[in-house]
Amino acid sequence: MPRRVVILGATGSVGLQALDVVARSDGELTICGLAAGTAWEPLLEQALRLGVRRIALADADAAARAAEAWTDGEVLSGPDGIVALITESGADLVLNAIVGAAGLLASVATLGEGIDLALANKESLVVGGELITQLAEATGARILPVDSEHAALHQLIAGERPGSVLKLILTASGGPFRGFSPAALADVEVADALAHPTWSMGAKITIDSATLMNKGLEVIEAHHLFGTPYEEIDVVVHPQSIVHSLVQLIDGATLAHLGYPDMRVPIAYALHHPERAELPVAPLDLATLGSLTFEAPDVEAFPCLALARAAGRAGGTAPCVLNAANEVAVHAFLTDQIAFTRIPEVIETALAALGAGGWGMVHSFDMLTAADAEARAVAAEAVRSASAR
Ligand SMILES: NC(=O)c1ccc[n+]([C@@H]2O[C@H](COP(=O)([O-])OP(=O)(O)OC[C@H]3O[C@@H](n4cnc5c(N)ncnc54)[C@H](OP(=O)(O)O)[C@@H]3O)[C@@H](O)[C@H]2O)c1
């Protein structure tokens, strides 16, 4: 029987590569639902091409247009429509490749239904890590990481007993501004920030890679996925993006996961797990590569990494606030409202304003929704004052 898969964020960078992995699966994977935000025409084209009968769009207007154009199939509307797509799909696996905190609800719906979750949407774990992992434990659903670093770690620690692992080490490409001084960063343009040296990705994660916030979010993601304390998760800059992660073991051995940067590898790992599938990815040729280099991250020029670590350590709603403020700041940078170096300032302002009285424990998803909304309001105000300066 083919594995039935729902793909959320099907029109994005990860979503499109997932469709390629499914197309190459020789019928082992079949798609039973597709969802996106607003891009109804590409989503509808995918559904028609792949014979999918049900799609969902988060944006109600986009959903109405798709429904008008597609009388043979069913179009679900809004975040609740995406939840219905998941819970009524009969899926074996849901790939969540929605961008941002908007993906949290879909992760909750998937795990709550006891369906395995292939997770690209790292923001789900950043915002609601404790609740998400508790939900997975309660229903027995598995979380299979799609982020390349975490897919690598998943494989590296699979054969190790917990007491054997000393440290998880995430690699970071360093982004397009590696080596820039804080002064040089003040003048960078949106187009420069979008030109990632090794990975081709959606706009938001590309900016997060340029600020190193992406690595900060990944540290929090790794903490929740593997139950590893923050002090046992390190980051090393590796500009070639060939080594995806490493684990240090108590006997002095260090294991690494290597390969050319191609997101189809971790996507296929999650969609086919525990099987492996063939992909048209060249075998690694180390002699041709010649050398791989590593350096410490520049935490002074790129304060987002430290902000994320601090929010992760603080716990409670701090990572949720960090994430929401980051989304607002990145959007403001992408739309030319603020300079690149204002991104960490906006996040810091939101964390300082909302964490002044300490961070409370998270007891419900409603608490996260409220913290997210509050952080967005504070961050929007910080953007307004930064752009007026
Ligand atoms: N790209 C990568 O290589 C990569 C690697 C590791 C992890 N990730 C993670 O994977 C996630 C997706 O990244 P991406 O680069 O693929 O982003 P992307 O190219 O911007 O695509 C985002 C997808 O999410 C959909 N979407 C946006 N808002 C939505 C909403 N409110 N409800 C439902 N769907 C919504 C978009 O639909 P529309 O087209 O309609 O806007 C699109 O299909 C992110 O969490 C990112 O951090 C990405």
The ligand as an ORCA input file, in Angstrom:
! r2SCAN-3c Opt
* xyz 0 1
  N      13.407     26.153      2.027
  C      14.238     25.354      2.652
  O      15.211     24.867      2.056
  C      14.016     25.012      4.095
  C      14.968     24.244      4.776
  C      14.726     23.886      6.088
  C      13.572     24.295      6.724
  N      12.673     25.060      6.059
  C      11.463     25.486      6.763
  O      10.335     25.055      6.007
  C       9.277     26.002      6.109
  C       8.910     26.460      4.698
  O      10.006     27.124      4.127
  P      10.067     27.478      2.573
  O      11.429     27.984      2.335
  O       9.549     26.327      1.771
  O       9.041     28.699      2.521
  P       8.322     29.339      1.243
  O       9.054     28.987     -0.008
  O       8.113     30.754      1.564
  O       6.913     28.572      1.196
  C       5.998     28.726      2.255
  C       4.770     27.903      2.003
  O       3.857     28.138      3.080
  C       2.594     28.571      2.540
  N       1.965     29.451      3.510
  C       2.317     30.718      3.839
  N       1.496     31.186      4.810
  C       0.606     30.200      5.060
  C      -0.501     30.079      5.940
  N      -0.855     31.083      6.774
  N      -1.175     28.908      5.955
  C      -0.840     27.901      5.124
  N       0.186     27.961      4.252
  C       0.900     29.100      4.234
  C       2.958     29.262      1.248
  O       1.817     29.360      0.412
  P       1.712     30.537     -0.706
  O       2.601     30.101     -1.829
  O       0.290     30.550     -1.057
  O       2.197     31.791     -0.032
  C       4.022     28.306      0.713
  O       3.425     27.160      0.162
  C       9.807     27.129      7.001
  O       9.422     26.900      8.323
  C      11.324     26.999      6.888
  O      12.001     27.486      8.030
  C      12.866     25.422      4.766
*
